[in-house]
């Protein structure tokens, strides 16, 4: 009886692992990856007596890939950098195509601001 119970448990573990490997790996329709890039802004301040924090310009540079079998249009990629929203727009993306993007720049006083991927919106072209 113990051997039968052990065999059933063993088969359940094997079956669960096989199910996980075969069915749980789903590919996102659209893959978006990005990293923040920061550059120091140069100001034309003449007065030495005024001290101010340096300004930085931050953008997210990344790649987007269309994993669907349909073309995509009007792709809007949203990020937040240092609490400020920014985005990139791509007008069309063919099936399987991958392109690079840059978001609009955000001015910040932080030399290493936090950033978050907020999401993506797009239209699928129907044929």
N, CA, C and O atoms as CSV, one atom per row, in Angstrom:
chain,resi,resn,atom,element,x,y,z
A,1,UNK,N,N,0.824,-1.195,0.000
A,1,UNK,CA,C,0.000,0.000,0.000
A,1,UNK,C,C,0.870,1.262,0.000
A,1,UNK,O,O,0.566,2.235,-0.690
A,2,UNK,N,N,1.954,1.233,0.780
A,2,UNK,CA,C,2.843,2.378,0.859
A,2,UNK,C,C,3.527,2.603,-0.488
A,2,UNK,O,O,3.711,3.739,-0.923
A,3,UNK,N,N,3.908,1.480,-1.151
A,3,UNK,CA,C,4.555,1.600,-2.457
A,3,UNK,C,C,3.600,2.189,-3.480
A,3,UNK,O,O,4.016,2.990,-4.317
A,4,UNK,N,N,2.338,1.812,-3.432
A,4,UNK,CA,C,1.345,2.342,-4.358
A,4,UNK,C,C,1.157,3.840,-4.146
A,4,UNK,O,O,1.091,4.602,-5.110
A,5,UNK,N,N,1.071,4.258,-2.898
A,5,UNK,CA,C,0.924,5.678,-2.575
A,5,UNK,C,C,2.163,6.464,-3.020
A,5,UNK,O,O,2.030,7.568,-3.548
A,6,UNK,N,N,3.341,5.923,-2.818
A,6,UNK,CA,C,4.581,6.580,-3.249
A,6,UNK,C,C,4.626,6.686,-4.776
A,6,UNK,O,O,5.073,7.700,-5.313
A,7,UNK,N,N,4.175,5.662,-5.464
A,7,UNK,CA,C,4.155,5.683,-6.928
A,7,UNK,C,C,3.184,6.745,-7.444
A,7,UNK,O,O,3.489,7.440,-8.413
A,8,UNK,N,N,2.036,6.877,-6.818
A,8,UNK,CA,C,1.047,7.888,-7.228
A,8,UNK,C,C,1.600,9.294,-6.997
A,8,UNK,O,O,1.456,10.168,-7.851
A,9,UNK,N,N,2.222,9.506,-5.859
A,9,UNK,CA,C,2.817,10.822,-5.563
A,9,UNK,C,C,3.928,11.128,-6.573
A,9,UNK,O,O,4.028,12.251,-7.066
A,10,UNK,N,N,4.758,10.130,-6.878
A,10,UNK,CA,C,5.841,10.311,-7.839
A,10,UNK,C,C,5.282,10.677,-9.214
A,10,UNK,O,O,5.808,11.583,-9.861
A,11,UNK,N,N,4.235,10.000,-9.673
A,11,UNK,CA,C,3.624,10.286,-10.974
A,11,UNK,C,C,2.996,11.684,-10.990
A,11,UNK,O,O,3.041,12.373,-12.009
A,12,UNK,N,N,2.421,12.093,-9.884
A,12,UNK,CA,C,1.833,13.441,-9.803
A,12,UNK,C,C,2.918,14.513,-9.915
A,12,UNK,O,O,2.733,15.523,-10.593
A,13,UNK,N,N,4.044,14.287,-9.248
A,13,UNK,CA,C,5.155,15.244,-9.312
A,13,UNK,C,C,5.683,15.330,-10.743
A,13,UNK,O,O,5.910,16.427,-11.253
A,14,UNK,N,N,5.879,14.182,-11.394
A,14,UNK,CA,C,6.368,14.155,-12.772
A,14,UNK,C,C,5.356,14.833,-13.702
A,14,UNK,O,O,5.737,15.623,-14.566
A,15,UNK,N,N,4.090,14.528,-13.528
A,15,UNK,CA,C,3.047,15.137,-14.367
A,15,UNK,C,C,2.961,16.642,-14.158
A,15,UNK,O,O,2.805,17.391,-15.123
A,16,UNK,N,N,3.061,17.089,-12.925
A,16,UNK,CA,C,3.033,18.529,-12.643
A,16,UNK,C,C,4.218,19.250,-13.254
A,16,UNK,O,O,4.070,20.347,-13.793
A,17,UNK,N,N,5.395,18.643,-13.174
A,17,UNK,CA,C,6.583,19.241,-13.779
A,17,UNK,C,C,6.468,19.322,-15.294
A,17,UNK,O,O,6.842,20.330,-15.895
A,18,UNK,N,N,5.953,18.267,-15.910
A,18,UNK,CA,C,5.768,18.260,-17.363
A,18,UNK,C,C,4.758,19.327,-17.776
A,18,UNK,O,O,4.975,20.042,-18.755
A,19,UNK,N,N,3.672,19.435,-17.045
A,19,UNK,CA,C,2.670,20.471,-17.348
A,19,UNK,C,C,3.292,21.852,-17.251
A,19,UNK,O,O,3.064,22.693,-18.120
A,20,UNK,N,N,4.070,22.100,-16.215
A,20,UNK,CA,C,4.713,23.402,-16.033
A,20,UNK,C,C,5.634,23.718,-17.200
A,20,UNK,O,O,5.601,24.827,-17.734
A,21,UNK,N,N,6.450,22.762,-17.599
A,21,UNK,CA,C,7.405,22.991,-18.683
A,21,UNK,C,C,6.717,23.209,-20.030
A,21,UNK,O,O,7.172,24.025,-20.831
A,22,UNK,N,N,5.642,22.498,-20.279
A,22,UNK,CA,C,4.993,22.577,-21.581
A,22,UNK,C,C,4.026,23.754,-21.727
A,22,UNK,O,O,3.950,24.355,-22.799
A,23,UNK,N,N,3.299,24.085,-20.682
A,23,UNK,CA,C,2.215,25.035,-20.827
A,23,UNK,C,C,2.396,26.369,-20.105
A,23,UNK,O,O,1.657,27.314,-20.383
A,24,UNK,N,N,3.333,26.470,-19.208
A,24,UNK,CA,C,3.440,27.714,-18.455
A,24,UNK,C,C,4.323,28.750,-19.130
A,24,UNK,O,O,4.278,29.922,-18.757
A,25,UNK,N,N,5.116,28.358,-20.103
A,25,UNK,CA,C,5.984,29.310,-20.786
A,25,UNK,C,C,5.203,29.993,-21.903
A,25,UNK,O,O,5.135,29.490,-23.024
A,26,UNK,N,N,4.630,31.119,-21.591
A,26,UNK,CA,C,3.915,31.884,-22.603
A,26,UNK,C,C,4.788,33.044,-23.031
A,26,UNK,O,O,5.472,33.660,-22.214
A,27,UNK,N,N,4.757,33.329,-24.303
A,27,UNK,CA,C,5.530,34.438,-24.840
A,27,UNK,C,C,4.618,35.659,-24.873
A,27,UNK,O,O,3.489,35.594,-25.360
A,28,UNK,N,N,5.126,36.773,-24.347
A,28,UNK,CA,C,4.361,38.001,-24.379
A,28,UNK,C,C,4.124,38.407,-25.823
A,28,UNK,O,O,4.972,38.190,-26.688
A,29,UNK,N,N,2.965,38.998,-26.074
A,29,UNK,CA,C,2.670,39.473,-27.424
A,29,UNK,C,C,3.686,40.511,-27.867
A,29,UNK,O,O,4.135,40.514,-29.014
A,30,UNK,N,N,4.040,41.389,-26.943
A,30,UNK,CA,C,5.004,42.445,-27.242
A,30,UNK,C,C,6.030,42.467,-26.116
A,30,UNK,O,O,5.668,42.606,-24.948
A,31,UNK,N,N,7.305,42.330,-26.462
A,31,UNK,CA,C,8.398,42.377,-25.479
A,31,UNK,C,C,8.963,43.784,-25.434
A,31,UNK,O,O,9.300,44.358,-26.470
A,32,UNK,N,N,9.066,44.339,-24.239
A,32,UNK,CA,C,9.654,45.671,-24.067
A,32,UNK,C,C,10.761,45.564,-23.023
A,32,UNK,O,O,10.532,45.087,-21.911
A,33,UNK,N,N,11.964,46.012,-23.388
A,33,UNK,CA,C,13.074,46.081,-22.450
A,33,UNK,C,C,13.664,47.478,-22.525
A,33,UNK,O,O,13.699,48.083,-23.597
A,34,UNK,N,N,14.124,47.986,-21.407
A,34,UNK,CA,C,14.700,49.323,-21.424
A,34,UNK,C,C,15.565,49.595,-20.209
A,34,UNK,O,O,15.368,49.017,-19.140
A,35,UNK,N,N,16.531,50.492,-20.397
A,35,UNK,CA,C,17.412,50.927,-19.309
A,35,UNK,C,C,17.466,52.446,-19.315
A,35,UNK,O,O,17.353,53.089,-20.358
A,36,UNK,N,N,17.639,52.994,-18.138
A,36,UNK,CA,C,17.710,54.448,-18.017
A,36,UNK,C,C,19.091,54.937,-18.439
A,36,UNK,O,O,20.103,54.286,-18.178
A,37,UNK,N,N,19.114,56.088,-19.090
A,37,UNK,CA,C,20.361,56.752,-19.448
A,37,UNK,C,C,20.272,58.189,-18.957
A,37,UNK,O,O,19.258,58.862,-19.146
A,38,UNK,N,N,21.348,58.649,-18.325
A,38,UNK,CA,C,21.349,59.960,-17.685
A,38,UNK,C,C,22.530,60.768,-18.199
A,38,UNK,O,O,23.642,60.255,-18.331
A,39,UNK,N,N,22.273,62.035,-18.486
A,39,UNK,CA,C,23.357,62.935,-18.869
A,39,UNK,C,C,23.205,64.225,-18.077
A,39,UNK,O,O,22.093,64.660,-17.776
A,40,UNK,N,N,24.348,64.832,-17.745
A,40,UNK,CA,C,24.340,66.073,-16.977
A,40,UNK,C,C,24.025,67.230,-17.922
A,40,UNK,O,O,24.591,67.332,-19.011
A,41,UNK,N,N,23.122,68.090,-17.490
A,41,UNK,CA,C,22.757,69.277,-18.261
A,41,UNK,C,C,23.709,70.407,-17.902
A,41,UNK,O,O,23.990,70.633,-16.725
A,42,UNK,N,N,24.199,71.106,-18.890
A,42,UNK,CA,C,25.064,72.257,-18.661
A,42,UNK,C,C,24.214,73.517,-18.668
A,42,UNK,O,O,23.444,73.757,-19.597
A,43,UNK,N,N,24.364,74.317,-17.620
A,43,UNK,CA,C,23.608,75.561,-17.528
A,43,UNK,C,C,24.546,76.730,-17.749
A,43,UNK,O,O,25.758,76.611,-17.570
A,44,UNK,N,N,23.983,77.848,-18.133
A,44,UNK,CA,C,24.765,79.044,-18.408
A,44,UNK,C,C,24.690,80.031,-17.259
A,44,UNK,O,O,24.547,81.233,-17.480
A,45,UNK,N,N,24.785,79.533,-16.025
A,45,UNK,CA,C,24.734,80.423,-14.869
A,45,UNK,C,C,26.044,81.193,-14.750
A,45,UNK,O,O,27.128,80.613,-14.808
A,46,UNK,N,N,25.930,82.502,-14.583
A,46,UNK,CA,C,27.105,83.354,-14.482
A,46,UNK,C,C,27.424,83.655,-13.028
A,46,UNK,O,O,28.590,83.786,-12.657
A,47,UNK,N,N,26.405,83.763,-12.218
A,47,UNK,CA,C,26.584,84.139,-10.824
A,47,UNK,C,C,27.137,82.969,-10.025
A,47,UNK,O,O,26.517,81.908,-9.955
A,48,UNK,N,N,28.302,83.165,-9.426
A,48,UNK,CA,C,28.925,82.127,-8.613
A,48,UNK,C,C,28.296,82.088,-7.230
A,48,UNK,O,O,28.332,81.055,-6.562
A,49,UNK,N,N,27.721,83.198,-6.794
A,49,UNK,CA,C,27.156,83.249,-5.452
A,49,UNK,C,C,25.897,82.402,-5.316
A,49,UNK,O,O,25.549,81.988,-4.210
A,50,UNK,N,N,25.219,82.143,-6.412
A,50,UNK,CA,C,24.019,81.322,-6.348
A,50,UNK,C,C,24.434,79.860,-6.509
A,50,UNK,O,O,25.083,79.487,-7.486
A,51,UNK,N,N,24.053,79.060,-5.551
A,51,UNK,CA,C,24.341,77.632,-5.660
A,51,UNK,C,C,23.039,76.914,-5.979
A,51,UNK,O,O,22.000,77.179,-5.375
A,52,UNK,N,N,23.114,76.021,-6.918
A,52,UNK,CA,C,21.932,75.240,-7.263
A,52,UNK,C,C,22.372,73.813,-7.551
A,52,UNK,O,O,23.526,73.552,-7.892
A,53,UNK,N,N,21.434,72.912,-7.406
A,53,UNK,CA,C,21.713,71.513,-7.695
A,53,UNK,C,C,21.923,71.354,-9.197
A,53,UNK,O,O,21.273,72.036,-9.990
A,54,UNK,N,N,22.813,70.471,-9.588
A,54,UNK,CA,C,22.996,70.243,-11.021
A,54,UNK,C,C,21.753,69.575,-11.609
A,54,UNK,O,O,21.050,68.836,-10.919
A,55,UNK,N,N,21.498,69.837,-12.861
A,55,UNK,CA,C,20.367,69.231,-13.548
A,55,UNK,C,C,20.848,68.076,-14.410
A,55,UNK,O,O,21.930,68.125,-14.995
A,56,UNK,N,N,20.036,67.048,-14.478
A,56,UNK,CA,C,20.323,65.887,-15.301
A,56,UNK,C,C,19.143,65.658,-16.240
A,56,UNK,O,O,18.001,65.975,-15.906
A,57,UNK,N,N,19.430,65.108,-17.411
A,57,UNK,CA,C,18.393,64.697,-18.355
A,57,UNK,C,C,18.380,63.176,-18.361
A,57,UNK,O,O,19.417,62.539,-18.550
A,58,UNK,N,N,17.208,62.599,-18.153
A,58,UNK,CA,C,17.081,61.145,-18.086
A,58,UNK,C,C,16.113,60.661,-19.158
A,58,UNK,O,O,15.052,61.252,-19.357
A,59,UNK,N,N,16.478,59.597,-19.838
A,59,UNK,CA,C,15.620,58.942,-20.823
A,59,UNK,C,C,15.710,57.442,-20.604
A,59,UNK,O,O,16.648,56.950,-19.977
A,60,UNK,N,N,14.734,56.727,-21.123
A,60,UNK,CA,C,14.816,55.267,-21.145
A,60,UNK,C,C,15.082,54.876,-22.590
A,60,UNK,O,O,14.327,55.228,-23.497
A,61,UNK,N,N,16.166,54.145,-22.782
A,61,UNK,CA,C,16.521,53.625,-24.106
A,61,UNK,C,C,16.247,52.134,-24.076
A,61,UNK,O,O,16.683,51.432,-23.163
A,62,UNK,N,N,15.521,51.652,-25.077
A,62,UNK,CA,C,15.170,50.240,-25.036
A,62,UNK,C,C,14.862,49.655,-26.384
A,62,UNK,O,O,15.111,50.259,-27.428
A,63,UNK,N,N,14.308,48.445,-26.336
A,63,UNK,CA,C,13.919,47.716,-27.539
A,63,UNK,C,C,12.507,47.192,-27.355
A,63,UNK,O,O,12.081,46.877,-26.244
A,64,UNK,N,N,11.796,47.106,-28.459
A,64,UNK,CA,C,10.463,46.524,-28.463
A,64,UNK,C,C,10.408,45.503,-29.587
A,64,UNK,O,O,10.929,45.734,-30.678
A,65,UNK,N,N,9.765,44.360,-29.307
A,65,UNK,CA,C,9.649,43.308,-30.311
A,65,UNK,C,C,8.204,42.843,-30.400
A,65,UNK,O,O,7.548,42.599,-29.388
A,66,UNK,N,N,7.723,42.727,-31.633
A,66,UNK,CA,C,6.371,42.252,-31.912
A,66,UNK,C,C,6.407,40.738,-32.073
A,66,UNK,O,O,6.934,40.235,-33.065
A,67,UNK,N,N,5.849,39.999,-31.103
A,67,UNK,CA,C,5.813,38.536,-31.152
A,67,UNK,C,C,4.492,38.001,-31.693
A,67,UNK,O,O,4.234,36.800,-31.618
A,68,UNK,N,N,3.660,38.876,-32.234
A,68,UNK,CA,C,2.378,38.432,-32.789
A,68,UNK,C,C,2.545,38.135,-34.279
A,68,UNK,O,O,3.605,38.365,-34.861
A,69,UNK,N,N,1.488,37.625,-34.872
A,69,UNK,CA,C,1.486,37.364,-36.309
A,69,UNK,C,C,0.800,38.478,-37.080
A,69,UNK,O,O,0.554,38.354,-38.280
A,70,UNK,N,N,0.491,39.569,-36.385
A,70,UNK,CA,C,-0.160,40.716,-37.016
A,70,UNK,C,C,0.676,41.975,-36.831
A,70,UNK,O,O,1.383,42.110,-35.832
A,71,UNK,N,N,0.600,42.892,-37.784
A,71,UNK,CA,C,1.281,44.176,-37.594
A,71,UNK,C,C,0.629,44.966,-36.455
A,71,UNK,O,O,-0.570,44.839,-36.202
A,72,UNK,N,N,1.431,45.773,-35.782
A,72,UNK,CA,C,0.934,46.642,-34.721
A,72,UNK,C,C,1.104,48.094,-35.159
A,72,UNK,O,O,2.049,48.424,-35.876
A,73,UNK,N,N,0.193,48.955,-34.728
A,73,UNK,CA,C,0.262,50.376,-35.043
A,73,UNK,C,C,0.037,51.191,-33.783
A,73,UNK,O,O,-0.508,50.703,-32.794
A,74,UNK,N,N,0.472,52.452,-33.840
A,74,UNK,CA,C,0.237,53.419,-32.758
A,74,UNK,C,C,0.653,52.856,-31.401
A,74,UNK,O,O,-0.153,52.795,-30.473
A,75,UNK,N,N,1.899,52.452,-31.296
A,75,UNK,CA,C,2.420,51.831,-30.079
A,75,UNK,C,C,2.894,52.937,-29.144
A,75,UNK,O,O,3.696,53.788,-29.528
A,76,UNK,N,N,2.400,52.916,-27.938
A,76,UNK,CA,C,2.671,53.946,-26.937
A,76,UNK,C,C,3.268,53.261,-25.714
A,76,UNK,O,O,2.578,52.516,-25.019
A,77,UNK,N,N,4.563,53.513,-25.448
A,77,UNK,CA,C,5.287,52.873,-24.345
A,77,UNK,C,C,5.457,53.894,-23.226
A,77,UNK,O,O,6.010,54.970,-23.453
A,78,UNK,N,N,4.984,53.569,-22.010
A,78,UNK,CA,C,5.004,54.527,-20.899
A,78,UNK,C,C,5.975,54.089,-19.801
A,78,UNK,O,O,6.033,52.919,-19.424
A,79,UNK,N,N,6.735,55.067,-19.302
A,79,UNK,CA,C,7.641,54.889,-18.171
A,79,UNK,C,C,7.438,56.045,-17.202
A,79,UNK,O,O,6.895,57.088,-17.566
A,80,UNK,N,N,7.882,55.846,-15.958
A,80,UNK,CA,C,7.976,56.921,-14.977
A,80,UNK,C,C,9.433,57.006,-14.553
A,80,UNK,O,O,10.046,56.011,-14.167
A,81,UNK,N,N,9.981,58.231,-14.634
A,81,UNK,CA,C,11.368,58.472,-14.214
A,81,UNK,C,C,11.324,59.515,-13.112
A,81,UNK,O,O,10.875,60.638,-13.342
A,82,UNK,N,N,11.778,59.166,-11.932
A,82,UNK,CA,C,11.803,60.108,-10.818
A,82,UNK,C,C,10.454,60.734,-10.534
A,82,UNK,O,O,10.384,61.910,-10.177
A,83,UNK,N,N,9.384,59.978,-10.682
A,83,UNK,CA,C,8.038,60.470,-10.418
A,83,UNK,C,C,7.405,61.231,-11.570
A,83,UNK,O,O,6.265,61.680,-11.448
A,84,UNK,N,N,8.104,61.390,-12.678
A,84,UNK,CA,C,7.571,62.098,-13.843
A,84,UNK,C,C,7.299,61.103,-14.968
A,84,UNK,O,O,8.119,60.229,-15.249
A,85,UNK,N,N,6.154,61.247,-15.598
A,85,UNK,CA,C,5.808,60.330,-16.681
A,85,UNK,C,C,6.483,60.747,-17.974
A,85,UNK,O,O,6.624,61.934,-18.267
A,86,UNK,N,N,6.897,59.747,-18.744
A,86,UNK,CA,C,7.484,59.962,-20.058
A,86,UNK,C,C,7.068,58.805,-20.944
A,86,UNK,O,O,6.583,57.785,-20.455
A,87,UNK,N,N,7.256,58.958,-22.241
A,87,UNK,CA,C,6.801,57.911,-23.151
A,87,UNK,C,C,7.581,57.940,-24.457
A,87,UNK,O,O,8.314,58.883,-24.754
A,88,UNK,N,N,7.396,56.874,-25.221
A,88,UNK,CA,C,7.922,56.763,-26.579
A,88,UNK,C,C,6.775,56.290,-27.464
A,88,UNK,O,O,5.904,55.543,-27.018
A,89,UNK,N,N,6.778,56.725,-28.708
A,89,UNK,CA,C,5.743,56.332,-29.655
A,89,UNK,C,C,6.398,55.689,-30.871
A,89,UNK,O,O,7.378,56.202,-31.409
A,90,UNK,N,N,5.847,54.571,-31.288
A,90,UNK,CA,C,6.276,53.890,-32.512
A,90,UNK,C,C,5.033,53.739,-33.359
A,90,UNK,O,O,4.000,53.273,-32.878
A,91,UNK,N,N,5.125,54.131,-34.615
A,91,UNK,CA,C,3.929,54.181,-35.453
A,91,UNK,C,C,3.532,52.832,-36.030
A,91,UNK,O,O,2.338,52.561,-36.159
A,92,UNK,N,N,4.483,51.979,-36.381
A,92,UNK,CA,C,4.118,50.638,-36.854
A,92,UNK,C,C,5.258,49.659,-36.590
A,92,UNK,O,O,6.434,50.022,-36.561
A,93,UNK,N,N,4.862,48.408,-36.401
A,93,UNK,CA,C,5.809,47.344,-36.074
A,93,UNK,C,C,5.297,46.056,-36.718
A,93,UNK,O,O,4.227,45.560,-36.365
A,94,UNK,N,N,6.067,45.522,-37.661
A,94,UNK,CA,C,5.682,44.314,-38.379
A,94,UNK,C,C,5.821,43.081,-37.484
A,94,UNK,O,O,6.519,43.135,-36.472
A,95,UNK,N,N,5.168,41.972,-37.840
A,95,UNK,CA,C,5.320,40.735,-37.067
A,95,UNK,C,C,6.779,40.296,-37.003
A,95,UNK,O,O,7.458,40.230,-38.028
A,96,UNK,N,N,7.257,39.998,-35.805
A,96,UNK,CA,C,8.628,39.560,-35.605
A,96,UNK,C,C,9.660,40.679,-35.618
A,96,UNK,O,O,10.835,40.433,-35.346
A,97,UNK,N,N,9.245,41.893,-35.925
A,97,UNK,CA,C,10.187,43.016,-36.004
A,97,UNK,C,C,10.562,43.516,-34.613
A,97,UNK,O,O,9.736,43.534,-33.700
A,98,UNK,N,N,11.828,43.922,-34.470
A,98,UNK,CA,C,12.333,44.517,-33.238
A,98,UNK,C,C,12.963,45.865,-33.593
A,98,UNK,O,O,13.751,45.951,-34.535
A,99,UNK,N,N,12.622,46.911,-32.848
A,99,UNK,CA,C,13.198,48.235,-33.068
A,99,UNK,C,C,13.627,48.830,-31.732
A,99,UNK,O,O,13.151,48.433,-30.667
A,100,UNK,N,N,14.539,49.792,-31.822
A,100,UNK,CA,C,14.977,50.519,-30.633
A,100,UNK,C,C,14.118,51.763,-30.457
A,100,UNK,O,O,13.566,52.292,-31.422
A,101,UNK,N,N,14.009,52.226,-29.205
A,101,UNK,CA,C,13.258,53.443,-28.918
A,101,UNK,C,C,13.951,54.235,-27.822
A,101,UNK,O,O,14.750,53.690,-27.061
A,102,UNK,N,N,13.644,55.510,-27.747
A,102,UNK,CA,C,14.040,56.405,-26.659
A,102,UNK,C,C,12.794,57.132,-26.199
A,102,UNK,O,O,12.000,57.591,-27.021
A,103,UNK,N,N,12.616,57.240,-24.895
A,103,UNK,CA,C,11.509,58.036,-24.383
A,103,UNK,C,C,11.886,59.515,-24.451
A,103,UNK,O,O,13.046,59.866,-24.667
A,104,UNK,N,N,10.895,60.365,-24.264
A,104,UNK,CA,C,11.170,61.800,-24.141
A,104,UNK,C,C,11.997,62.020,-22.879
A,104,UNK,O,O,11.861,61.289,-21.898
A,105,UNK,N,N,12.852,63.033,-22.917
A,105,UNK,CA,C,13.716,63.319,-21.783
A,105,UNK,C,C,12.964,63.937,-20.616
A,105,UNK,O,O,11.974,64.645,-20.799
A,106,UNK,N,N,13.446,63.660,-19.430
A,106,UNK,CA,C,12.899,64.203,-18.194
A,106,UNK,C,C,14.028,64.894,-17.447
A,106,UNK,O,O,15.078,64.291,-17.222
A,107,UNK,N,N,13.829,66.154,-17.057
A,107,UNK,CA,C,14.828,66.861,-16.253
A,107,UNK,C,C,14.658,66.488,-14.791
A,107,UNK,O,O,13.541,66.415,-14.277
A,108,UNK,N,N,15.788,66.252,-14.127
A,108,UNK,CA,C,15.764,65.861,-12.724
A,108,UNK,C,C,17.029,66.357,-12.034
A,108,UNK,O,O,18.056,66.566,-12.679
A,109,UNK,N,N,16.947,66.541,-10.729
A,109,UNK,CA,C,18.134,66.909,-9.960
A,109,UNK,C,C,18.829,65.674,-9.396
A,109,UNK,O,O,19.919,65.778,-8.833
A,110,UNK,N,N,18.213,64.519,-9.542
A,110,UNK,CA,C,18.805,63.268,-9.048
A,110,UNK,C,C,19.759,62.710,-10.098
A,110,UNK,O,O,19.419,62.638,-11.279
A,111,UNK,N,N,20.934,62.323,-9.670
A,111,UNK,CA,C,21.909,61.768,-10.615
A,111,UNK,C,C,21.605,60.314,-10.967
A,111,UNK,O,O,22.134,59.796,-11.951
A,112,UNK,N,N,20.771,59.657,-10.187
A,112,UNK,CA,C,20.385,58.275,-10.451
A,112,UNK,C,C,18.921,58.070,-10.040
A,112,UNK,O,O,18.647,57.375,-9.062
A,113,UNK,N,N,17.980,58.671,-10.781
A,113,UNK,CA,C,16.572,58.569,-10.383
A,113,UNK,C,C,16.018,57.170,-10.635
A,113,UNK,O,O,16.490,56.449,-11.514
A,114,UNK,N,N,15.028,56.809,-9.863
A,114,UNK,CA,C,14.359,55.533,-10.077
A,114,UNK,C,C,13.475,55.609,-11.305
A,114,UNK,O,O,12.997,56.684,-11.669
A,115,UNK,N,N,13.257,54.474,-11.939
A,115,UNK,CA,C,12.364,54.441,-13.100
A,115,UNK,C,C,11.566,53.147,-13.096
A,115,UNK,O,O,12.023,52.114,-12.606
A,116,UNK,N,N,10.351,53.230,-13.661
A,116,UNK,CA,C,9.454,52.080,-13.710
A,116,UNK,C,C,8.788,52.000,-15.072
A,116,UNK,O,O,8.421,53.020,-15.655
A,117,UNK,N,N,8.636,50.793,-15.570
A,117,UNK,CA,C,7.872,50.529,-16.783
A,117,UNK,C,C,6.404,50.548,-16.386
A,117,UNK,O,O,5.986,49.776,-15.524
A,118,UNK,N,N,5.615,51.425,-17.009
A,118,UNK,CA,C,4.207,51.573,-16.651
A,118,UNK,C,C,3.274,50.754,-17.544
A,118,UNK,O,O,2.197,50.350,-17.105
A,119,UNK,N,N,3.677,50.507,-18.787
A,119,UNK,CA,C,2.817,49.717,-19.656
A,119,UNK,C,C,2.908,50.142,-21.103
A,119,UNK,O,O,3.677,51.028,-21.476
A,120,UNK,N,N,2.090,49.475,-21.911
A,120,UNK,CA,C,2.096,49.703,-23.349
A,120,UNK,C,C,0.680,49.654,-23.880
A,120,UNK,O,O,-0.156,48.894,-23.392
A,121,UNK,N,N,0.420,50.472,-24.884
A,121,UNK,CA,C,-0.859,50.449,-25.589
A,121,UNK,C,C,-0.556,50.365,-27.075
A,121,UNK,O,O,0.412,50.964,-27.543
A,122,UNK,N,N,-1.369,49.632,-27.822
A,122,UNK,CA,C,-1.163,49.521,-29.265
A,122,UNK,C,C,-2.449,49.058,-29.923
A,122,UNK,O,O,-3.363,48.564,-29.263
A,123,UNK,N,N,-2.500,49.228,-31.252
A,123,UNK,CA,C,-3.601,48.754,-32.077
A,123,UNK,C,C,-3.089,47.596,-32.923
A,123,UNK,O,O,-2.055,47.711,-33.581
A,124,UNK,N,N,-3.823,46.465,-32.904
A,124,UNK,CA,C,-3.495,45.343,-33.789
A,124,UNK,C,C,-4.189,45.571,-35.112
A,124,UNK,O,O,-5.384,45.866,-35.140
A,125,UNK,N,N,-3.467,45.439,-36.205
A,125,UNK,CA,C,-4.032,45.614,-37.532
A,125,UNK,C,C,-4.748,44.339,-37.920
A,125,UNK,O,O,-4.158,43.259,-37.887
A,126,UNK,N,N,-6.020,44.453,-38.289
A,126,UNK,CA,C,-6.772,43.293,-38.739
A,126,UNK,C,C,-6.667,43.209,-40.255
A,126,UNK,O,O,-6.744,44.215,-40.961
A,127,UNK,N,N,-6.491,42.003,-40.727
A,127,UNK,CA,C,-6.308,41.807,-42.170
A,127,UNK,C,C,-7.562,41.270,-42.807
A,127,UNK,O,O,-7.592,41.044,-44.017
